Amino acid sequence: ATEIGAFWYQEYDPTGFVPTGDPGWRARFTPTEAGAWTAVARIPPRGLESEPVSFQVLPSDRPGFVRVHPENPGYLAFDNGDFFFPIGLNLGWWTQSGTALSDYRRWMDAFAANGGDAIRVWMADWSFGLEYSDTPLGDYTHRMRRAWLLDQIFAMAERRDQYVMLVLLNCADYNDWQTDGWNKNPYNAA
């Protein structure tokens, strides 16, 4: 049995960036092998459980996730054992003159056309960060648009056969000499 967490999701109109449709719970799961699988949604504290949903996973020629090479930890490899040497750029956040989608589309198209296959994206408070002073910890209501934008960046990368190294924490949010990030960091209990 494998357990995964769910997340709250809101769809957005990509032209006006306004919410569309009703928000709801979602889960993402990548099966590790072909065959028959069954999924059940549970909320144990409330004693709730969904009906089982069965699905069939077909064999794939996709190489799998990128991990540390099992025989040479100085390198990376796909799950299938193929060596992975990333050719990458830091594309941390979008510019003041563009939008996240227009900037990343332009950058990733040019990068893919020149053989790039890995990008680094930051979850900084001014870009894709989900936790900041405008939302309490665990409540991402005010940052759902950012979460949706980050999903779009991952989808763009997948369409271009690019891999994303996601930077979860911004160092400037944990000091007081780069920005005022530490004073606005929701993890700061001082």
C-alpha positions as CSV (number, residue, x, y, z in Angstrom):
1,A,0.0,0.0,0.0
2,T,1.2,3.5,-0.8
3,E,-0.2,6.6,0.8
4,I,-0.1,10.0,-0.8
5,G,-1.4,13.4,0.4
6,A,-4.0,15.4,-1.4
7,F,-3.9,19.1,-2.1
8,W,-6.5,21.8,-2.6
9,Y,-6.7,22.9,-6.3
10,Q,-8.3,25.9,-8.1
11,E,-8.3,26.2,-11.9
12,Y,-7.6,29.6,-13.4
13,D,-8.3,31.3,-16.7
14,P,-4.9,31.7,-18.3
15,T,-5.8,35.0,-20.0
16,G,-7.1,37.0,-17.0
17,F,-5.8,34.8,-14.2
18,V,-9.2,34.7,-12.5
19,P,-10.5,31.6,-10.8
20,T,-12.7,29.3,-12.9
21,G,-14.9,26.5,-11.7
22,D,-15.1,25.2,-8.2
23,P,-12.0,24.4,-6.2
24,G,-11.6,20.9,-4.8
25,W,-9.2,18.2,-3.6
26,R,-6.8,16.5,-6.0
27,A,-4.1,13.9,-5.7
28,R,-1.2,13.0,-8.0
29,F,0.3,9.6,-8.1
30,T,2.8,7.9,-10.4
31,P,2.6,4.1,-10.2
32,T,6.0,2.4,-10.0
33,E,5.0,-0.7,-12.0
34,A,2.6,-1.8,-14.7
35,G,-0.5,-3.8,-13.7
36,A,-3.8,-3.5,-11.9
37,W,-4.0,-0.8,-9.2
38,T,-6.8,0.4,-6.8
39,A,-7.1,3.8,-5.3
40,V,-9.2,4.8,-2.2
41,A,-9.5,8.3,-0.8
42,R,-9.6,8.4,3.0
43,I,-10.0,11.0,5.7
44,P,-9.3,8.9,8.9
45,P,-10.1,11.6,11.5
46,R,-13.6,11.8,10.1
47,G,-14.0,8.1,9.4
48,L,-14.6,8.8,5.7
49,E,-13.5,6.5,2.8
50,S,-14.4,6.5,-0.8
51,E,-15.4,3.6,-3.0
52,P,-12.3,1.9,-4.5
53,V,-11.4,3.0,-8.0
54,S,-9.6,0.4,-10.1
55,F,-7.3,1.3,-13.0
56,Q,-4.8,-0.4,-15.2
57,V,-1.2,0.9,-15.7
58,L,0.3,0.0,-19.0
59,P,4.0,-0.5,-19.6
60,S,5.8,2.6,-20.7
61,D,9.0,3.4,-22.5
62,R,9.4,6.5,-20.4
63,P,12.7,6.4,-18.4
64,G,11.2,7.3,-15.0
65,F,12.3,9.8,-12.4
66,V,15.7,11.3,-12.1
67,R,17.6,10.1,-9.0
68,V,21.1,9.8,-7.7
69,H,22.9,7.1,-9.8
70,P,22.7,3.9,-7.8
71,E,26.3,2.9,-8.6
72,N,28.0,6.3,-8.8
73,P,26.5,8.8,-6.4
74,G,28.4,11.7,-8.2
75,Y,26.0,11.4,-11.1
76,L,22.3,11.2,-11.9
77,A,20.3,8.4,-13.5
78,F,16.7,7.6,-14.5
79,D,14.8,4.9,-12.8
80,N,15.5,2.6,-15.7
81,G,19.3,3.0,-15.1
82,D,20.0,5.4,-18.0
83,F,22.6,8.1,-17.2
84,F,21.2,11.7,-17.0
85,F,23.5,14.6,-17.4
86,P,21.4,17.8,-17.2
87,I,22.1,20.8,-19.3
88,G,20.3,23.5,-17.3
89,L,19.6,27.1,-16.4
90,N,18.3,28.9,-13.4
91,L,14.9,30.3,-14.5
92,G,13.9,31.2,-10.9
93,W,11.1,33.6,-11.5
94,W,9.5,35.8,-14.2
95,T,10.4,39.3,-15.1
96,Q,8.6,42.6,-14.1
97,S,7.8,43.3,-17.8
98,G,6.3,39.9,-18.6
99,T,4.0,37.3,-17.0
100,A,5.0,33.9,-15.6
101,L,3.4,32.1,-18.6
102,S,4.7,34.4,-21.3
103,D,8.3,34.6,-19.9
104,Y,8.6,30.8,-19.2
105,R,7.1,29.9,-22.6
106,R,9.6,32.2,-24.4
107,W,12.6,31.0,-22.3
108,M,11.8,27.3,-22.4
109,D,11.1,27.3,-26.2
110,A,14.5,28.9,-26.8
111,F,16.2,26.7,-24.3
112,A,14.7,23.5,-25.7
113,A,15.7,24.5,-29.3
114,N,19.3,24.8,-28.1
115,G,19.4,21.4,-26.3
116,G,18.6,22.4,-22.8
117,D,16.8,19.8,-20.7
118,A,16.8,21.0,-17.1
119,I,15.6,24.2,-15.4
120,R,15.7,25.4,-11.8
121,V,12.5,27.2,-10.5
122,W,12.3,29.0,-7.2
123,M,9.3,29.0,-4.8
124,A,10.3,32.5,-3.6
125,D,7.7,34.6,-2.0
126,W,7.6,37.0,-5.0
127,S,7.1,34.2,-7.5
128,F,5.8,30.7,-6.8
129,G,6.0,30.6,-3.0
130,L,2.9,29.3,-1.3
131,E,3.7,30.4,2.3
132,Y,4.2,34.0,3.2
133,S,2.9,36.7,5.5
134,D,-0.3,37.1,3.5
135,T,-1.5,33.6,4.3
136,P,-1.3,31.6,7.5
137,L,0.7,28.4,7.5
138,G,-1.3,25.6,5.9
139,D,-3.8,28.0,4.4
140,Y,-2.9,28.8,0.8
141,T,-6.1,30.6,-0.1
142,H,-4.3,33.8,-1.1
143,R,-1.7,31.9,-3.1
144,M,-3.7,29.5,-5.2
145,R,-3.0,31.4,-8.4
146,R,0.8,30.9,-7.7
147,A,0.2,27.2,-7.2
148,W,-1.7,27.0,-10.5
149,L,1.0,28.9,-12.3
150,L,3.6,26.5,-11.0
151,D,1.5,23.6,-12.3
152,Q,1.5,25.3,-15.7
153,I,5.3,25.6,-15.6
154,F,5.6,21.9,-14.9
155,A,3.2,21.1,-17.8
156,M,5.3,23.4,-20.1
157,A,8.5,21.6,-19.1
158,E,6.9,18.2,-19.7
159,R,5.8,19.2,-23.2
160,R,9.4,20.3,-24.0
161,D,11.1,17.2,-22.4
162,Q,12.7,19.4,-19.8
163,Y,13.1,18.5,-16.1
164,V,12.5,20.9,-13.2
165,M,14.6,21.2,-10.1
166,L,12.2,22.9,-7.7
167,V,13.8,25.1,-5.0
168,L,11.4,24.8,-2.1
169,L,13.0,27.4,0.2
170,N,14.4,30.8,-0.6
171,C,17.5,31.7,1.5
172,A,16.4,35.3,1.7
173,D,13.4,34.2,3.7
174,Y,15.7,33.0,6.5
175,N,18.0,35.9,7.0
176,D,17.6,39.7,7.5
177,W,20.5,41.0,5.4
178,Q,19.3,40.2,1.8
179,T,15.6,41.3,2.1
180,D,13.0,41.7,4.8
181,G,12.1,38.1,4.2
182,W,12.8,36.8,7.7
183,N,10.5,39.3,9.3
184,K,7.7,38.3,6.9
185,N,8.4,34.5,7.0
186,P,5.5,32.7,8.5
187,Y,7.9,30.2,10.2
188,N,9.5,33.1,12.2
189,A,8.1,32.7,15.7
190,A,10.2,35.6,17.1
